Structures are given as C-alpha cells and as structure tokens.
C-alpha cells in the first residue's frame, strides 16, 4: 500500500491509502498514483459490469426511502470511472473495486479507480 497526500482546503493535507501497483513506469497523466490527477470527495465500492479501454462501468446497490409507503427499496446505481493504464491488467469484469471522485475527465467520467479490492476467482 502507498500513502498519498492530497489537499483538503486552506493548507490542510489528507492522507489516502492507494492500492499497490506493480507497473511503476506508468506514463498516464490521469493516473492518481503516477500522474498529476488530484482525487477528492466521495468514495464508492462496486462491481465492474463493463470494461472498455481506459474506462469501466461499476454498479452498486443502495437503499432509498420511499416516503409515501414508509419503506425502503433497493435501487442500483451505475457509475463510469477512469481506469489508469497501470491497472488495466489487474481489473476485470466481476471484480470489486474502489473509486474516488476527481475533476470531470469527460462528459460521463467524474471518478477514477484507486484500488482493486477483490479479484474474481
């Protein structure tokens, strides 16, 4: 595991644990570990449903409250995230991964993969 410092605001720094990556000669500028992409904000864990070049789609379930019926219901959320080049070999469909918010990289990508939590067996 690697520790990385990021600015929180007004000179304060926050330490973030980033998953260990084998490929250290990464030339990707939008990599939170080897590049200059700053990560901040919300963190989600989900299962990879689709893998594309430099991009993945993850899906996770959450409980939402329905006021009319005074009950909770399950709903699924799908988020697209940037997959750094150094992690492309490690991440596959069905893996549990951790993503964190970053600046908007494209129309639908506002998150980046920071850690591969569990591999598909």
Wavefront OBJ file of the C-alpha trace (Angstrom):
o trace
v 0.000 0.000 0.000
v 1.104 3.517 -0.771
v 0.189 6.680 1.096
v -0.568 9.775 -0.917
v -1.250 13.265 0.417
v -3.943 15.455 -1.111
v -5.076 18.948 -0.215
v -8.374 19.259 1.638
v -8.559 23.051 1.820
v -6.846 26.033 3.454
v -3.461 24.296 3.536
v -4.713 21.118 5.241
v -3.496 17.791 3.912
v -5.308 14.429 3.934
v -3.519 11.069 3.654
v -5.086 8.494 1.337
v -4.163 4.833 1.066
v -3.744 3.836 -2.540
v -3.503 0.196 -3.682
v -0.066 -1.097 -4.567
v 0.538 -1.147 -8.309
v 3.177 -3.339 -9.933
v 3.756 -1.194 -13.019
v 5.630 1.856 -11.725
v 6.676 3.200 -15.164
v 3.175 4.499 -15.907
v 3.111 7.490 -18.289
v -0.611 8.207 -17.774
v -1.163 11.840 -16.729
v -4.680 10.963 -15.469
v -3.398 8.367 -13.001
v -3.877 9.275 -9.313
v -0.734 7.334 -8.299
v 1.829 8.130 -11.020
v 0.249 11.141 -12.748
v -0.940 14.552 -11.660
v -4.668 13.820 -11.233
v -5.938 15.014 -7.842
v -8.619 12.939 -6.157
v -11.138 14.287 -3.644
v -14.677 13.875 -2.406
v -16.895 10.804 -2.473
v -15.651 7.202 -2.402
v -17.681 4.231 -3.683
v -17.191 0.473 -3.888
v -18.859 -1.540 -6.630
v -18.661 -4.467 -9.011
v -17.285 -3.963 -12.514
v -20.036 -4.601 -15.084
v -18.308 -3.374 -18.240
v -14.653 -2.851 -19.141
v -13.556 -0.620 -22.004
v -10.221 0.948 -22.971
v -9.297 3.403 -20.161
v -12.845 3.232 -18.749
v -15.021 0.916 -16.663
v -18.635 0.917 -15.519
v -19.398 -0.161 -11.967
v -22.724 -0.935 -10.355
v -23.698 -0.995 -6.685
v -26.924 -1.338 -4.710
v -28.218 1.196 -2.221
v -31.338 1.579 -0.099
v -33.623 4.559 -0.786
v -36.509 5.634 1.399
v -39.991 5.908 -0.166
v -41.910 8.441 1.927
v -45.359 7.511 0.638
v -45.100 3.879 1.754
v -42.740 4.476 4.703
v -40.478 1.703 3.421
v -37.056 1.268 1.900
v -36.412 -0.065 -1.580
v -33.298 -1.351 -3.266
v -32.015 0.617 -6.214
v -28.948 0.187 -8.372
v -26.562 2.952 -9.377
v -24.227 2.784 -12.362
v -21.109 4.959 -12.486
v -18.409 5.263 -15.144
v -14.824 5.651 -13.934
v -11.392 6.219 -15.495
v -9.196 3.118 -15.456
v -5.487 4.058 -15.316
v -3.229 2.253 -17.792
v -1.152 0.740 -14.960
v -4.262 -1.046 -13.558
v -5.753 -2.358 -16.831
v -4.291 -5.855 -16.394
v -5.452 -6.214 -12.766
v -9.114 -5.172 -13.176
v -11.625 -7.488 -14.890
v -15.412 -7.770 -15.130
v -16.842 -9.021 -11.831
v -14.128 -7.538 -9.581
v -14.946 -5.458 -6.520
v -13.150 -2.109 -6.818
v -12.930 1.225 -5.046
v -13.361 4.524 -6.920
v -12.972 8.128 -5.809
v -14.204 11.429 -7.187
v -11.938 13.661 -9.274
v -12.391 16.573 -11.654
v -14.583 15.902 -14.710
v -12.469 13.999 -17.258
v -15.222 13.746 -19.890
v -18.996 14.053 -20.201
v -19.711 10.965 -18.068
v -16.433 10.291 -16.233
v -16.045 12.048 -12.865
v -14.402 9.206 -10.913
v -11.126 7.288 -11.056
v -10.198 3.767 -9.902
v -7.920 3.859 -6.854
v -7.902 0.259 -5.640
v -8.790 -3.293 -6.687
v -10.380 -4.763 -3.549
v -11.253 -8.313 -4.596
v -10.349 -10.329 -7.691
v -12.767 -12.647 -9.491
v -11.827 -16.280 -8.904
l 1 2 3 4 5 6 7 8 9 10 11 12 13 14 15 16 17 18 19 20 21 22 23 24 25 26 27 28 29 30 31 32 33 34 35 36 37 38 39 40 41 42 43 44 45 46 47 48 49 50 51 52 53 54 55 56 57 58 59 60 61 62 63 64 65 66 67 68 69 70 71 72 73 74 75 76 77 78 79 80 81 82 83 84 85 86 87 88 89 90 91 92 93 94 95 96 97 98 99 100 101 102 103 104 105 106 107 108 109 110 111 112 113 114 115 116 117 118 119 120 121
